[in-house]
Amino acid sequence: MKRIIIILVVLTAGWMLFDGARALTIGDYVTSSTGEYAGQLGPWASLVAAFGIEPRSTFMKLVFVLYGVAALTAAAGYALNKSWGRKSLIVMAALGLWYVPVGTAANLTALILMRFKRG
């Protein structure tokens, strides 16, 4: 169960770190280049825009990078059984719930599994 928790958080945080770093260097996030959703961001963009944050702003790109680094650090601490690992991973998973829909599903699943997995 611990491995599943770590994988869920690492995949989401790793993607956010990659996508945010890419957006900072290239100028935009990874989006579909064809089809109905070409060039569009995911549902998370509407959520952050509702709070007055421009999804493609430098600030939001930095949020992606900083969240990714912090969540990966928390996952490493949890994986290595550091005293701060479990609590920090719970905090980071809760903070990642806004990343609709993938981050919400992965982080919520990780939180539920951590509820049942002690240590």
C-alpha positions in Angstrom: 0.0 0.0 0.0 2.9 2.4 0.8 4.3 1.9 -2.7 0.9 2.8 -4.3 0.7 5.9 -2.2 4.2 7.0 -3.2 3.6 6.2 -6.9 0.3 8.2 -6.9 2.0 11.3 -5.4 5.2 11.0 -7.4 3.4 10.7 -10.7 1.3 13.8 -10.1 4.1 15.9 -8.5 6.5 14.8 -11.2 4.2 15.8 -14.0 3.5 19.1 -12.4 7.2 19.8 -11.9 7.9 18.9 -15.5 4.9 20.8 -16.9 5.6 23.9 -14.8 9.3 23.9 -15.7 8.5 23.4 -19.4 6.0 26.3 -19.2 8.6 28.5 -17.7 11.2 27.7 -20.3 9.1 27.3 -23.4 6.2 29.5 -22.5 3.3 27.2 -22.2 2.1 24.0 -20.6 1.7 20.7 -22.5 -1.7 20.8 -24.3 -3.3 18.8 -27.0 -2.3 20.1 -30.4 -5.3 18.7 -32.3 -8.9 18.0 -31.7 -11.7 19.7 -29.8 -9.4 20.6 -26.8 -6.4 21.8 -28.8 -4.4 24.4 -26.8 -6.8 24.2 -23.8 -5.7 23.6 -20.3 -7.4 21.1 -18.0 -10.3 21.8 -15.6 -7.9 23.0 -13.0 -7.4 26.2 -15.0 -11.1 27.2 -14.5 -10.7 26.6 -10.8 -7.6 28.8 -10.3 -9.1 31.5 -12.6 -12.2 31.6 -10.4 -9.8 32.7 -7.6 -8.4 35.5 -9.8 -5.2 33.7 -10.8 -4.3 33.6 -14.5 -3.6 29.9 -15.3 -0.8 30.8 -17.8 0.9 33.4 -15.5 4.4 33.1 -14.4 3.1 32.9 -10.8 1.0 29.8 -11.7 3.9 28.2 -13.5 6.0 28.7 -10.4 3.3 27.2 -8.2 3.5 24.0 -10.4 7.3 23.9 -10.0 7.3 24.6 -6.3 4.5 22.2 -5.6 6.2 19.5 -7.6 9.5 19.9 -5.7 7.8 20.0 -2.3 5.6 17.0 -3.0 8.5 14.9 -4.4 10.5 15.8 -1.3 7.6 14.8 1.0 7.3 11.5 -1.0 11.0 10.8 -0.6 10.7 11.5 3.2 7.8 9.1 3.4 9.5 6.5 1.4 12.6 6.7 3.6 10.6 6.6 6.8 11.8 10.1 7.9 10.0 11.4 11.0 8.5 14.3 8.9 7.7 12.2 5.9 4.1 11.0 6.6 2.8 14.4 7.9 4.4 16.3 5.0 3.0 13.9 2.4 -0.5 14.2 3.9 -0.1 18.0 3.7 1.2 17.9 0.1 -1.5 15.5 -1.0 -4.2 17.7 0.5 -2.6 20.7 -1.2 -2.7 18.9 -4.6 -6.4 18.3 -4.6 -7.0 21.5 -6.7 -5.2 19.9 -9.7 -8.5 18.7 -11.3 -9.1 16.0 -12.4 -5.9 13.8 -12.2 -4.3 15.4 -9.2 -7.6 15.3 -7.3 -8.1 11.6 -8.0 -4.5 10.6 -7.3 -4.1 12.7 -4.2 -7.5 11.8 -2.7 -6.7 8.1 -3.3 -3.3 8.6 -1.6 -5.0 10.4 1.4 -7.5 7.6 1.8 -4.8 4.9 1.6 -2.7 6.8 4.2 -5.7 6.9 6.5 -5.7 3.1 6.5 -1.9 2.7 6.4 -0.1 3.5 9.6 3.6 4.3 9.6 
